């Protein structure tokens, strides 16, 4: 099939930039191939003919054909002319849209959702802007030139010392500043651990089921196979863990995601009696309302537990600030991986957070946030009692989300889709399962004020009824 050489695609070179005619023609032809105006197999005009038709030099057309040939969109053979060989790749934006509209968590905002109750999203309106700005001014006034350099890949010494002290006091963690690695959130801690464990020959890691889909995806991305272990009302089932034969396990013992259960004392003892490595994700330990804090597992076995946490649920996920404290036998390899990853975290946020810890502003912020979250949780519970009185609600004593379990064989994926149709986003429990189990809905409450939470409960109740 030969393209009409008299009026080739109605191109108008007069519209091209004075010094960009070559790029203009490349873009025009690429767009024509992408949209199908030039289907595969189309034979383009000879370079001399097209140059005359468009009033361009032949050299421009030759370069345009060559660029598109280099992209794999055209081919040229003696006697056969220049032929369209394939459709152009789809634009990158389309690829990103497909990717984020699938199961990569957290999900992106949607114009169709006005009440986003995704779990794990904190109250960003509570970010301590005044305290942060005050600390930033103090840091900029006192920071040395060395503080702004590459520094130690483990993190700023002031922050590591402050975190070691604060974690020891509030979570019982046993660690010095030299044991601590500052990370870009728990995600980077898991990435570093995954790479290090892979280098030590580990290929499979036991994970809670149900458990965080995002965590599972992170492990899989770095080459570790997540093996599900059931969770009940006492936490992970150690007998089922033993049956896997795996020595490495990732847990959320202080507030299991998504069920909200606390690992029972008996299960803690059984876990600590096992060989191998425990990865402890202490993802929202700061948020508790109706129960006393539970000490980190790391406090009982610092040589067996790799402890990870962050400020994502207490300040903001966009801060990308977290920490990793691993058994000392892994420390050097983790630091090597950290150095190769990023040469260290941004200097100023580390210094500012260290200042907030040192002045007590961070703990004052946490007390304020706890009061706000308790009010929001209570508003959601009140709304669910009114609009969904027979719902079984679990995991309400701590954290930033709760779990509604559904009766029988309800399809939580379909229900979540129907709820989304009412403008409310929740997670179906099935997203966070690998094994069969009861359906449910995982509902976050930190990001919305009480009146909006009650409106969300009304809409959920209307759909579920």
C-alpha positions as CSV (number, residue, x, y, z in Angstrom):
1,X,0.0,0.0,0.0
2,X,1.5,3.3,-1.1
3,X,0.7,6.6,0.6
4,X,-0.7,9.2,-1.8
5,X,2.3,11.3,-2.8
6,X,0.2,14.3,-3.9
7,X,-1.1,15.4,-0.5
8,X,0.9,13.5,2.1
9,X,-1.0,13.7,5.4
10,X,-1.9,17.3,4.8
11,X,1.3,18.4,6.4
12,X,2.0,22.2,6.5
13,X,5.7,23.0,7.1
14,X,4.8,26.7,7.5
15,X,3.5,25.7,11.0
16,X,6.9,24.2,12.0
17,X,9.3,26.3,14.2
18,X,11.9,28.0,12.1
19,X,14.8,26.0,13.5
20,X,12.9,22.9,14.4
21,X,11.5,21.6,11.1
22,X,13.3,18.2,11.4
23,X,11.9,17.5,14.8
24,X,8.5,18.8,13.7
25,X,8.3,16.3,10.8
26,X,9.6,13.4,13.0
27,X,6.8,14.2,15.5
28,X,4.1,14.4,12.7
29,X,5.1,11.1,11.2
30,X,5.4,9.3,14.5
31,X,1.9,10.6,15.5
32,X,0.5,9.4,12.2
33,X,1.9,5.9,12.8
34,X,0.6,5.9,16.4
35,X,-3.0,6.8,15.5
36,X,-3.2,4.5,12.5
37,X,-3.1,7.0,9.7
38,X,0.0,5.2,8.5
39,X,-0.7,1.5,9.2
40,X,2.0,-1.1,9.2
41,X,3.0,-1.9,5.6
42,X,2.4,1.6,4.3
43,X,5.1,2.7,1.8
44,X,6.2,6.3,2.3
45,X,7.1,8.6,-0.6
46,X,10.7,8.7,-1.7
47,X,12.8,11.2,0.2
48,X,13.3,13.3,-3.0
49,X,9.6,13.4,-3.8
50,X,8.5,14.3,-0.2
51,X,11.1,17.0,0.0
52,X,9.8,18.6,-3.2
53,X,6.2,18.2,-2.1
54,X,6.8,19.9,1.3
55,X,9.3,22.5,0.1
56,X,12.1,21.1,2.3
57,X,15.6,20.1,1.6
58,X,16.1,16.4,0.8
59,X,18.6,16.2,3.7
60,X,15.9,17.0,6.2
61,X,13.6,14.2,4.9
62,X,16.5,11.7,4.9
63,X,17.3,12.5,8.5
64,X,13.6,12.2,9.5
65,X,13.3,8.8,7.9
66,X,16.6,7.7,9.5
67,X,15.4,8.7,13.0
68,X,12.1,6.8,12.6
69,X,14.0,3.8,11.3
70,X,16.3,4.0,14.4
71,X,13.1,3.9,16.5
72,X,12.0,0.7,14.7
73,X,9.0,2.4,13.1
74,X,10.3,2.4,9.5
75,X,12.4,0.1,7.4
76,X,14.0,0.9,4.0
77,X,15.3,-1.6,1.4
78,X,16.7,-0.9,-2.0
79,X,13.9,-1.3,-4.6
80,X,11.2,-1.5,-1.9
81,X,11.2,2.1,-0.6
82,X,10.6,3.1,3.0
83,X,7.8,1.1,4.7
84,X,6.0,1.5,8.1
85,X,7.0,-1.6,10.0
86,X,5.1,-1.3,13.3
87,X,2.9,0.8,15.4
88,X,4.6,3.3,17.7
89,X,4.8,2.4,21.4
90,X,1.9,3.7,23.4
91,X,2.6,7.0,25.2
92,X,4.2,6.7,28.6
93,X,1.3,8.4,30.4
94,X,-1.1,5.6,29.2
95,X,1.3,3.0,30.7
96,X,1.5,4.8,34.0
97,X,-2.3,5.1,34.1
98,X,-2.7,1.3,33.6
99,X,0.0,0.6,36.2
100,X,-1.4,2.7,39.0
101,X,-5.0,1.8,38.3
102,X,-4.2,-1.9,39.1
103,X,-3.0,-3.3,42.4
104,X,0.0,-1.1,43.1
105,X,-0.7,0.4,46.5
106,X,-1.3,3.1,47.6
107,X,-3.9,3.8,44.9
108,X,-3.7,7.3,43.3
109,X,-6.4,9.9,43.9
110,X,-9.5,9.7,41.7
111,X,-11.9,12.5,40.8
112,X,-14.8,10.0,41.4
113,X,-13.8,9.6,45.0
114,X,-14.7,12.3,47.5
115,X,-14.3,10.2,50.6
116,X,-11.1,8.3,50.5
117,X,-10.9,5.8,53.5
118,X,-7.8,4.0,52.3
119,X,-6.0,2.5,55.3
120,X,-2.6,3.8,56.2
121,X,-3.2,7.4,55.2
122,X,-2.6,9.8,58.2
123,X,-4.1,13.1,59.1
124,X,-1.9,15.3,56.9
125,X,-3.8,18.4,58.0
126,X,-2.2,17.8,61.5
127,X,1.4,18.2,60.2
128,X,3.2,20.4,62.7
129,X,4.0,23.2,60.3
130,X,4.9,25.8,62.9
131,X,7.1,23.5,64.9
132,X,8.8,22.2,61.7
133,X,9.4,25.7,60.4
134,X,10.8,26.8,63.8
135,X,13.2,23.8,63.9
136,X,14.2,24.4,60.3
137,X,15.2,28.0,61.0
138,X,17.2,26.8,64.0
139,X,18.9,24.1,61.9
140,X,19.8,26.5,59.1
141,X,21.3,28.9,61.6
142,X,23.5,26.3,63.2
143,X,24.3,23.6,60.6
144,X,27.9,23.3,59.7
145,X,29.2,22.8,56.1
146,X,29.9,19.2,57.0
147,X,26.3,18.7,57.9
148,X,25.3,19.5,54.4
149,X,27.7,17.0,52.8
150,X,27.3,13.4,51.9
151,X,28.0,12.3,55.4
152,X,27.4,8.8,56.8
153,X,25.2,6.6,54.7
154,X,23.6,5.3,58.0
155,X,22.2,8.8,58.6
156,X,23.0,11.9,60.5
157,X,24.6,11.1,63.9
158,X,22.4,13.5,65.8
159,X,19.2,11.9,64.4
160,X,20.5,8.4,65.0
161,X,21.3,9.2,68.6
162,X,17.9,10.9,69.1
163,X,16.0,8.0,67.5
164,X,17.9,5.4,69.6
165,X,17.0,7.2,72.8
166,X,13.4,7.8,71.8
167,X,12.8,4.3,70.6
168,X,14.4,2.9,73.7
169,X,12.1,5.0,75.9
170,X,8.9,4.5,74.0
171,X,9.2,1.1,72.4
172,X,11.8,-0.6,74.6
173,X,14.2,-1.0,71.6
174,X,17.7,-2.0,72.6
175,X,20.1,-0.2,70.2
176,X,22.7,2.5,70.1
177,X,23.1,5.2,67.5
178,X,25.7,3.0,65.7
179,X,23.1,0.2,65.3
180,X,20.6,2.5,63.6
181,X,20.3,3.1,59.8
182,X,18.1,6.0,58.7
183,X,16.0,5.0,55.7
184,X,13.4,6.4,53.3
185,X,10.6,4.8,55.2
186,X,9.9,1.2,55.9
187,X,9.8,0.5,52.1
188,X,13.5,1.2,51.9
189,X,14.2,-0.8,55.0
190,X,12.5,-3.8,53.4
191,X,14.4,-3.2,50.1
192,X,17.7,-3.2,51.9
193,X,16.8,-6.3,53.9
194,X,15.6,-8.1,50.8
195,X,18.8,-7.5,48.9
196,X,20.9,-8.5,51.9
197,X,18.9,-11.7,52.6
198,X,19.1,-12.6,48.9
199,X,22.8,-12.3,49.0
200,X,22.8,-14.7,52.0
201,X,20.8,-17.3,50.0
202,X,17.3,-16.5,51.4
203,X,14.6,-16.9,48.7
204,X,11.4,-17.2,50.7
205,X,10.0,-15.2,53.6
206,X,6.9,-16.1,55.7
207,X,4.3,-13.3,55.9
208,X,1.1,-12.9,57.8
209,X,-2.2,-13.7,56.0
210,X,-4.1,-11.5,55.8
211,X,-1.3,-9.0,55.7
212,X,-0.2,-5.9,53.9
213,X,-0.5,-6.2,50.2
214,X,2.0,-3.4,49.7
215,X,4.6,-5.1,51.9
216,X,4.1,-8.4,50.0
217,X,4.6,-6.6,46.7
218,X,7.8,-4.9,48.0
219,X,9.3,-8.3,49.0
220,X,8.4,-9.8,45.6
221,X,9.9,-6.9,43.7
222,X,13.2,-7.6,45.4
223,X,13.2,-11.3,44.6
224,X,11.8,-12.8,47.8
225,X,8.7,-15.1,47.6
226,X,6.2,-14.2,50.3
227,X,4.8,-17.4,51.8
228,X,1.4,-16.9,53.6
229,X,0.9,-17.9,57.3
230,X,-2.6,-17.6,58.8
231,X,-3.4,-15.0,61.5
232,X,-6.0,-15.6,64.2
233,X,-7.2,-13.6,67.2
234,X,-3.8,-14.1,68.9
235,X,-1.7,-13.1,65.9
236,X,0.4,-15.2,63.6
237,X,-0.1,-19.0,64.0
238,X,3.4,-20.2,65.0
239,X,2.4,-23.8,64.3
240,X,1.6,-22.9,60.7
241,X,4.8,-20.9,60.5
242,X,6.8,-24.0,61.7
243,X,5.1,-26.1,59.0
244,X,6.5,-23.8,56.3
245,X,10.1,-24.7,57.3
246,X,11.1,-21.1,56.9
247,X,13.3,-19.3,59.3
248,X,12.7,-15.7,58.1
249,X,9.3,-14.1,58.9
250,X,7.9,-10.6,58.6
251,X,5.4,-9.5,61.2
252,X,3.4,-6.6,62.5
253,X,3.1,-7.8,66.1
254,X,2.1,-4.6,68.0
255,X,-0.9,-4.0,65.7
256,X,-1.4,-6.6,63.0
257,X,-2.3,-5.3,59.6
258,X,-5.2,-5.4,58.8
259,X,-6.9,-7.3,61.6
260,X,-5.6,-5.1,64.4
261,X,-4.8,-8.0,66.8
262,X,-1.9,-7.8,69.2
263,X,0.5,-10.8,69.2
264,X,-0.3,-12.7,72.3
265,X,2.4,-13.3,75.0
266,X,2.4,-17.0,74.4
267,X,2.9,-16.5,70.6
268,X,5.7,-14.1,71.3
269,X,7.5,-16.7,73.4
270,X,7.1,-19.3,70.8
271,X,8.4,-17.0,68.1
272,X,11.4,-16.0,70.1
273,X,12.2,-19.7,70.8
274,X,12.5,-20.4,67.0
275,X,15.7,-20.0,65.1
276,X,16.1,-17.5,62.2
277,X,15.3,-13.8,61.6
278,X,12.1,-11.9,62.5
279,X,11.5,-8.7,60.5
280,X,9.3,-6.4,62.7
281,X,7.3,-3.7,61.0
282,X,6.3,-1.3,63.8
283,X,4.3,0.7,61.3
284,X,1.8,2.6,63.6
285,X,2.8,1.9,67.2
286,X,2.4,5.6,68.2
287,X,-1.4,5.4,67.7
288,X,-3.2,3.7,70.5
289,X,-6.4,4.7,72.3
290,X,-7.9,2.0,74.5
291,X,-4.9,-0.1,75.6
292,X,-1.4,0.3,77.0
293,X,1.5,0.2,74.5
294,X,3.0,-3.1,73.7
295,X,6.8,-3.3,73.7
296,X,8.6,-4.1,70.4
297,X,9.7,-7.7,69.8
298,X,13.2,-6.3,69.3
299,X,13.3,-5.4,73.0
300,X,13.4,-9.2,73.8
301,X,15.7,-10.4,71.1
302,X,17.9,-7.7,69.5
303,X,20.1,-10.4,67.9
304,X,17.1,-12.1,66.2
305,X,14.9,-9.1,65.2
306,X,15.3,-6.6,62.4
307,X,13.2,-3.6,63.5
308,X,11.7,-1.1,61.1
309,X,9.6,2.0,61.6
310,X,9.0,5.5,60.1
311,X,7.2,8.8,60.5
312,X,4.8,8.1,57.6
313,X,1.9,7.5,60.0
314,X,2.9,10.2,62.5
315,X,4.1,13.1,60.4
316,X,3.6,12.4,56.7
317,X,4.5,9.7,54.2
318,X,6.0,12.3,51.9
319,X,8.8,13.0,54.4
320,X,10.3,9.6,53.5
321,X,12.0,9.2,56.9
322,X,12.3,5.9,58.6
323,X,14.8,3.6,60.4
324,X,16.1,0.1,60.5
325,X,17.8,-1.6,63.4
326,X,19.0,-5.1,62.4
327,X,21.0,-7.8,64.2
328,X,24.7,-6.8,64.1
329,X,25.6,-9.8,61.9
330,X,23.7,-8.1,59.1
331,X,24.6,-4.5,59.8
332,X,27.7,-4.1,57.6
333,X,26.0,-5.6,54.6
334,X,22.9,-3.4,55.1
335,X,25.1,-0.3,55.3
336,X,26.9,-1.3,52.1
337,X,23.5,-1.7,50.4
338,X,22.3,1.6,51.7
339,X,25.4,3.4,50.4
340,X,24.9,1.8,47.0
341,X,21.3,2.8,47.0
342,X,21.4,6.5,47.7
343,X,24.7,7.7,49.5
344,X,22.4,8.7,52.4
345,X,19.1,10.5,53.0
346,X,18.5,14.3,52.6
347,X,20.4,16.2,55.2
348,X,18.0,18.9,56.2
349,X,14.9,16.8,57.0
350,X,17.2,14.6,59.2
351,X,18.5,17.5,61.1
352,X,15.0,19.0,61.6
353,X,13.5,15.8,62.8
354,X,16.5,15.4,65.2
355,X,15.6,18.9,66.6
356,X,12.0,18.0,67.0
357,X,13.0,14.9,69.0
358,X,15.4,16.9,71.1
359,X,13.0,19.7,72.0
360,X,10.0,17.4,72.7
361,X,8.0,18.9,69.9
362,X,7.6,15.5,68.2
363,X,6.1,14.0,71.3
364,X,3.8,17.0,71.8
365,X,2.7,16.5,68.2
366,X,2.0,12.8,68.8
367,X,-0.2,13.6,71.8
368,X,-2.3,16.0,69.8
369,X,-2.6,13.6,66.9
370,X,-3.8,10.8,69.2
371,X,-6.6,13.0,70.5
372,X,-7.7,13.9,67.0
373,X,-7.6,10.3,65.9
374,X,-9.5,9.0,68.8
375,X,-12.3,11.6,67.9
376,X,-12.3,10.4,64.3
377,X,-12.4,6.8,65.2
378,X,-15.3,7.4,67.5
379,X,-17.2,9.3,64.8
380,X,-16.7,6.4,62.4
381,X,-17.8,3.9,64.9
382,X,-20.9,5.9,65.8
383,X,-21.8,6.2,62.1
384,X,-21.3,2.5,61.6
385,X,-23.5,1.7,64.6
386,X,-26.2,3.9,63.2
387,X,-26.1,2.9,59.5
388,X,-24.7,-0.7,59.8
389,X,-25.8,-1.9,63.2
390,X,-25.1,-5.6,62.6
391,X,-21.6,-5.1,61.3
392,X,-18.8,-6.8,63.2
393,X,-16.1,-4.2,63.7
394,X,-12.6,-5.2,64.8
395,X,-9.2,-3.6,65.5
396,X,-10.5,-0.4,67.0
397,X,-8.2,-0.1,70.0
398,X,-5.2,1.3,68.1
399,X,-3.9,2.3,64.7
400,X,-5.5,4.3,61.9
401,X,-8.0,1.8,60.4
402,X,-10.6,-0.7,61.4
403,X,-11.9,-3.9,59.9
404,X,-15.5,-4.9,59.1
405,X,-15.9,-8.6,58.6
406,X,-18.7,-9.7,56.4
407,X,-21.0,-12.8,56.8
408,X,-21.0,-15.9,54.7
409,X,-19.5,-15.8,51.2
410,X,-20.0,-12.1,50.5
411,X,-17.9,-10.8,47.6
412,X,-15.9,-8.0,49.2
413,X,-14.3,-7.1,45.9
414,X,-17.8,-6.4,44.4
415,X,-18.9,-4.6,47.5
416,X,-15.9,-2.4,47.6
417,X,-16.6,-1.5,43.9
418,X,-20.2,-0.7,44.7
419,X,-19.1,1.5,47.7
420,X,-16.6,3.2,45.3
421,X,-19.5,3.9,43.1
422,X,-21.0,5.9,46.0
423,X,-17.8,8.0,46.1
424,X,-16.2,6.2,49.0
425,X,-12.9,4.2,48.8
426,X,-12.2,1.3,51.1
427,X,-10.1,-1.8,50.7
428,X,-11.6,-5.2,50.3
429,X,-9.9,-7.6,52.7
430,X,-9.3,-9.9,49.8
431,X,-6.6,-7.5,48.5
432,X,-4.6,-8.4,51.5
433,X,-5.1,-12.1,51.4
434,X,-3.2,-15.0,49.7
435,X,-5.2,-17.7,51.4
436,X,-8.9,-18.3,51.4
437,X,-10.7,-16.6,54.3
438,X,-13.7,-14.6,55.5
439,X,-14.4,-11.4,53.4
440,X,-14.2,-8.0,54.9
441,X,-13.6,-4.3,54.4
442,X,-10.5,-2.4,55.7
443,X,-11.4,1.2,56.4
444,X,-9.1,4.0,57.3
445,X,-10.3,7.0,59.3
446,X,-7.3,9.2,59.9
447,X,-7.5,11.5,56.9
448,X,-11.1,12.8,57.2
449,X,-12.9,15.0,59.8
450,X,-15.7,13.5,62.0
451,X,-18.6,14.8,59.9
452,X,-17.2,13.4,56.7
453,X,-16.5,10.0,58.4
454,X,-20.2,9.8,59.4
455,X,-21.2,10.7,55.9
456,X,-19.0,7.8,54.6
457,X,-20.6,5.4,57.1
458,X,-24.0,6.5,55.8
459,X,-23.0,5.7,52.2
460,X,-21.4,2.4,53.2
461,X,-24.5,1.4,55.1
462,X,-26.7,2.3,52.2
463,X,-24.7,0.1,49.9
464,X,-24.4,-2.9,52.2
465,X,-28.0,-2.9,53.2
